[in-house]
């Protein structure tokens, strides 16, 4: 007697290239991500793009837990890749999507993730045009891993890069820091706080497009994900040979996030963000940049947190504390918060 396969969980056979894989693609993946290019089901996608400079990025997502306050691995996969293109000055036009799914993963959860991916992609006006699905044995992937690649068209007349940064430039962030990382770690460890933490997971392409189209003097942008603000600022300092001074009193931090970080022994500056950007702008453009940010839902709490300064001996990132002292902001070692994206 033939054993009847359950159809409510992923089986290794779903990645075998046969009927089960075809059913998975046609009945679960395509309905959530439907667009004309993807439904051609080719081995590669043909894209008709305007001539000009293209940007390409790729990222993988292994976050745990898969669902968290403010998002899930699906939303994160789209936003993370779209944001990498957005801060490079590009308009995202196409994403790839590859799924690595563990044997036994509930198809109901997969459908929720795919629905989130589809909804987020539509909000970003970007198509998922091709992809791949693999299944692995129990214990080989911790339920599901996602890889995306993103293709974007650089906006006209945009020139961003470390080479443009100069002494006196202001450093702007569009809102509170540390929200995503502290939300994920608190849910992973089942730590309850009086105020529920919420990830800032969001797509920045609308905000970056507004800034680049309407504000002169934007020289550099980066989304401070893994390693947080500390890693991004140290990268800027090391790449330019210039130093950076920021002010603790100007850092936008939610009280609940600060309390959680203090309790768990983390520096909020090193905590990951998924809906924030750091912009380096000329001093003459700083107020215009702030005003444009504050007119966008993702930038209402935008502030200037510091500036680029001359280097005395070696390039450093320093923070002026609330009591008037200074300390060096180190590049994070990298082990504080694993599996946050």
C-alpha positions as CSV (number, residue, x, y, z in Angstrom):
1,X,0.0,0.0,0.0
2,X,1.4,3.4,-1.0
3,X,2.0,5.8,1.9
4,X,0.0,8.9,1.5
5,X,2.0,12.1,1.8
6,X,0.7,14.8,4.1
7,X,0.2,18.0,2.1
8,X,0.3,20.4,5.0
9,X,4.1,20.3,5.5
10,X,7.1,20.6,3.2
11,X,8.7,17.3,2.2
12,X,12.1,16.7,0.7
13,X,10.2,15.8,-2.5
14,X,9.0,19.4,-2.8
15,X,12.6,20.2,-3.9
16,X,13.0,17.2,-6.3
17,X,11.9,18.8,-9.5
18,X,8.8,16.7,-9.9
19,X,5.0,17.0,-9.3
20,X,5.2,18.1,-5.7
21,X,7.6,20.9,-6.6
22,X,5.4,21.9,-9.5
23,X,2.4,22.0,-7.2
24,X,4.3,24.1,-4.6
25,X,5.3,26.7,-7.2
26,X,2.0,26.9,-9.0
27,X,-0.4,26.7,-5.9
28,X,1.7,28.6,-3.3
29,X,4.5,30.6,-4.7
30,X,3.1,32.1,-7.9
31,X,-0.3,33.2,-6.4
32,X,1.5,35.4,-3.8
33,X,4.1,36.9,-6.2
34,X,2.2,36.9,-9.5
35,X,3.4,39.1,-12.3
36,X,3.8,38.7,-16.1
37,X,7.6,38.0,-16.0
38,X,7.5,35.5,-13.2
39,X,4.5,33.5,-14.7
40,X,6.5,32.8,-17.8
41,X,8.4,30.3,-15.6
42,X,11.6,30.6,-17.6
43,X,15.1,29.6,-16.4
44,X,15.9,33.3,-16.4
45,X,13.9,36.5,-16.5
46,X,14.1,38.9,-19.5
47,X,13.9,42.5,-18.4
48,X,13.4,45.6,-20.6
49,X,15.2,48.3,-18.7
50,X,16.0,51.9,-19.6
51,X,19.6,52.6,-20.5
52,X,21.8,54.0,-17.8
53,X,23.6,52.9,-14.7
54,X,22.4,49.7,-13.0
55,X,22.9,48.7,-9.4
56,X,22.9,45.0,-8.3
57,X,22.9,43.7,-4.7
58,X,22.2,40.4,-3.0
59,X,21.5,39.3,0.6
60,X,20.4,36.3,2.6
61,X,18.0,36.1,5.5
62,X,18.2,33.7,8.4
63,X,16.4,35.7,11.1
64,X,15.1,33.9,14.2
65,X,12.2,34.0,15.1
66,X,10.6,34.0,11.6
67,X,7.8,36.3,12.8
68,X,8.4,39.2,15.1
69,X,6.6,42.4,16.1
70,X,6.6,44.7,13.1
71,X,7.6,42.1,10.5
72,X,8.7,38.7,9.4
73,X,11.4,37.0,7.4
74,X,9.5,37.7,4.2
75,X,9.0,41.4,4.7
76,X,12.6,41.6,5.9
77,X,13.9,39.9,2.8
78,X,12.2,42.4,0.5
79,X,12.9,45.5,2.6
80,X,16.5,44.6,3.2
81,X,17.4,44.2,-0.5
82,X,15.3,47.2,-1.6
83,X,17.0,49.4,1.0
84,X,20.5,48.4,-0.2
85,X,19.5,49.6,-3.7
86,X,17.7,52.7,-2.3
87,X,20.7,54.0,-0.3
88,X,22.9,53.5,-3.4
89,X,20.7,56.0,-5.2
90,X,18.8,53.5,-7.3
91,X,15.1,52.8,-8.0
92,X,14.5,49.0,-7.5
93,X,13.0,47.3,-10.5
94,X,13.3,43.6,-10.0
95,X,14.1,41.0,-7.3
96,X,15.0,37.3,-7.3
97,X,13.8,35.0,-4.6
98,X,15.4,31.8,-3.5
99,X,13.9,29.6,-0.7
100,X,15.8,27.0,1.2
101,X,13.1,25.1,3.2
102,X,13.5,22.4,5.8
103,X,11.7,19.1,5.6
104,X,8.5,19.3,7.8
105,X,8.1,23.1,7.6
106,X,4.4,23.9,7.7
107,X,3.0,25.1,4.4
108,X,0.6,27.4,6.2
109,X,3.6,29.3,7.6
110,X,5.2,29.3,4.1
111,X,2.0,30.8,2.7
112,X,2.1,33.6,5.3
113,X,5.7,34.4,4.5
114,X,5.0,34.4,0.7
115,X,1.9,36.6,1.2
116,X,4.1,39.1,3.2
117,X,6.8,39.0,0.4
118,X,4.2,39.7,-2.2
119,X,2.5,42.5,-0.3
120,X,5.8,44.2,0.5
121,X,7.1,43.9,-3.1
122,X,3.9,45.5,-4.4
123,X,4.2,48.4,-1.9
124,X,7.7,48.9,-3.1
125,X,6.5,48.7,-6.8
126,X,9.1,46.1,-7.5
127,X,8.5,42.7,-9.2
128,X,10.0,39.4,-8.1
129,X,10.9,38.0,-11.5
130,X,12.7,34.7,-10.9
131,X,13.7,32.4,-8.2
132,X,14.6,29.0,-6.9
133,X,13.3,26.5,-4.3
134,X,15.4,23.9,-2.5
135,X,14.4,21.5,0.3
136,X,16.9,20.2,2.9
137,X,16.8,17.6,5.7
138,X,15.6,18.4,9.2
139,X,18.1,20.5,11.0
140,X,19.9,21.7,7.9
141,X,18.2,25.1,7.6
142,X,16.3,25.9,10.8
143,X,12.9,26.0,9.0
144,X,13.5,28.4,6.2
145,X,16.3,30.6,4.8
146,X,15.7,33.2,2.1
147,X,18.1,34.7,-0.5
148,X,17.2,37.7,-2.7
149,X,19.1,39.6,-5.3
150,X,18.0,43.1,-6.4
151,X,18.4,45.1,-9.6
152,X,17.9,48.8,-9.7
153,X,18.3,51.7,-12.1
154,X,20.4,54.6,-10.7
155,X,18.5,57.8,-10.5
156,X,19.8,60.5,-12.9
157,X,22.5,62.8,-11.7
158,X,23.0,61.0,-8.5
159,X,26.6,60.8,-7.3
160,X,27.0,59.2,-3.9
161,X,30.3,57.9,-2.4
162,X,32.9,58.1,0.3
163,X,35.0,60.3,-2.0
164,X,32.5,63.2,-1.7
165,X,32.5,63.4,2.1
166,X,34.3,66.4,3.6
167,X,35.0,68.1,6.9
168,X,32.0,69.9,8.2
169,X,29.4,67.6,6.6
170,X,26.5,66.8,8.9
171,X,25.3,63.3,9.7
172,X,21.5,62.7,9.7
173,X,19.5,59.7,10.7
174,X,15.8,59.4,9.9
175,X,14.6,58.1,13.3
176,X,15.1,56.0,16.4
177,X,17.8,53.4,16.5
178,X,18.1,49.8,17.8
179,X,14.4,49.0,17.4
180,X,14.8,45.9,15.1
181,X,17.6,44.2,16.9
182,X,16.1,44.6,20.4
183,X,12.7,43.4,19.2
184,X,14.1,40.2,17.7
185,X,16.3,39.3,20.6
186,X,13.6,40.0,23.2
187,X,11.1,37.7,21.3
188,X,13.8,35.0,20.7
189,X,14.5,34.9,24.4
190,X,10.9,35.4,25.4
191,X,11.7,38.5,27.5
192,X,8.6,40.6,28.2
193,X,8.8,44.4,28.7
194,X,6.1,46.8,30.0
195,X,6.1,48.5,26.6
196,X,6.1,46.1,23.6
197,X,9.1,46.5,21.3
198,X,8.4,46.9,17.6
199,X,10.8,46.4,14.7
200,X,11.4,49.3,12.4
201,X,11.4,47.0,9.3
202,X,10.4,49.2,6.4
203,X,11.3,50.0,2.8
204,X,13.2,53.3,2.4
205,X,12.9,53.7,-1.3
206,X,10.2,56.4,-1.2
207,X,12.2,58.5,1.3
208,X,15.5,58.1,-0.5
209,X,13.9,59.0,-3.9
210,X,12.4,62.2,-2.4
211,X,15.8,63.2,-0.8
212,X,17.8,62.6,-3.9
213,X,15.4,64.3,-6.2
214,X,14.8,67.4,-4.1
215,X,17.8,68.0,-1.9
216,X,21.2,69.1,-3.2
217,X,24.3,68.2,-1.2
218,X,23.5,64.6,-0.2
219,X,26.9,62.9,-0.5
220,X,26.5,59.5,1.0
221,X,23.8,57.2,2.3
222,X,23.9,53.8,4.1
223,X,21.3,51.7,6.0
224,X,22.8,50.8,9.4
225,X,21.7,47.1,9.6
226,X,24.1,44.6,11.2
227,X,26.5,46.4,13.5
228,X,24.2,49.3,13.8
229,X,25.1,53.0,13.7
230,X,28.5,52.2,15.2
231,X,29.5,50.0,12.3
232,X,28.3,52.4,9.7
233,X,30.1,55.4,11.2
234,X,33.3,53.5,11.6
235,X,33.1,52.4,8.0
236,X,32.7,56.0,6.9
237,X,35.6,57.1,9.0
238,X,37.9,54.3,7.9
239,X,37.0,54.8,4.2
240,X,37.5,58.6,4.2
241,X,40.4,58.9,6.6
242,X,38.3,61.5,8.5
243,X,37.0,61.5,12.0
244,X,33.4,61.7,13.2
245,X,31.9,63.3,16.3
246,X,28.4,62.5,17.5
247,X,26.4,63.6,20.5
248,X,24.7,61.2,22.9
249,X,22.0,63.8,23.7
250,X,21.0,63.9,20.0
251,X,20.6,60.2,19.4
252,X,17.0,59.2,18.9
253,X,16.4,56.1,21.1
254,X,13.0,54.8,22.3
255,X,13.0,54.6,26.1
256,X,11.9,51.0,26.0
257,X,14.7,50.1,23.6
258,X,17.3,51.8,25.8
259,X,15.9,50.0,28.9
260,X,16.0,46.6,27.1
261,X,19.6,47.2,25.9
262,X,20.7,48.2,29.4
263,X,19.1,45.2,31.0
264,X,20.7,42.8,28.5
265,X,24.0,44.6,28.4
266,X,24.0,45.9,24.8
267,X,25.2,49.3,23.4
268,X,22.3,50.6,21.3
269,X,24.7,52.1,18.8
270,X,25.7,48.5,17.8
271,X,22.1,47.2,17.5
272,X,20.7,46.5,14.0
273,X,18.1,48.6,12.3
274,X,16.0,47.7,9.3
275,X,14.2,50.9,8.4
276,X,16.8,53.5,9.0
277,X,19.3,55.4,6.9
278,X,22.3,57.5,7.7
279,X,22.9,60.4,5.3
280,X,26.0,62.5,5.1
281,X,25.1,65.9,3.7
282,X,26.8,69.3,3.2
283,X,26.2,71.8,6.0
284,X,24.2,74.0,3.6
285,X,21.8,71.2,2.8
286,X,21.3,69.8,6.3
287,X,18.1,71.7,7.2
288,X,16.5,71.0,3.8
289,X,17.3,67.3,4.2
290,X,15.7,67.3,7.7
291,X,12.6,69.1,6.4
292,X,12.2,66.6,3.5
293,X,12.7,63.7,5.9
294,X,10.1,65.0,8.4
295,X,7.5,65.2,5.6
296,X,7.8,61.4,5.1
297,X,6.2,58.9,7.6
298,X,9.6,57.1,7.9
299,X,11.5,60.3,8.6
300,X,9.4,62.2,11.1
301,X,12.0,61.8,13.9
302,X,15.0,62.7,11.7
303,X,17.8,64.5,13.5
304,X,21.4,65.6,13.0
305,X,23.5,63.4,15.3
306,X,27.0,64.7,14.5
307,X,29.4,65.8,11.9
308,X,32.6,65.0,10.0
309,X,35.8,66.5,11.6
310,X,39.5,66.6,10.9
311,X,41.6,63.7,11.9
312,X,44.3,64.4,14.5
313,X,46.2,61.1,14.6
314,X,44.1,58.2,13.3
315,X,40.5,58.3,12.1
316,X,38.1,57.9,15.0
317,X,34.4,58.0,15.8
318,X,33.9,59.8,19.1
319,X,30.7,60.4,21.1
320,X,30.2,63.4,23.4
321,X,28.4,62.0,26.5
322,X,25.6,63.7,28.3
323,X,28.0,64.8,31.1
324,X,30.4,66.4,28.6
325,X,33.0,63.7,28.3
326,X,34.1,61.8,25.2
327,X,34.5,58.2,24.4
328,X,35.5,56.3,21.3
329,X,32.8,54.4,19.5
330,X,34.5,51.1,18.4
331,X,33.7,49.1,15.4
332,X,31.6,46.2,16.8
333,X,33.3,42.8,16.9
334,X,30.2,41.2,15.4
335,X,29.0,38.5,17.8
336,X,26.6,40.5,19.9
337,X,23.3,39.8,18.1
338,X,23.4,36.8,15.7
339,X,20.5,35.9,13.4
340,X,18.8,39.3,13.5
341,X,18.3,39.5,9.7
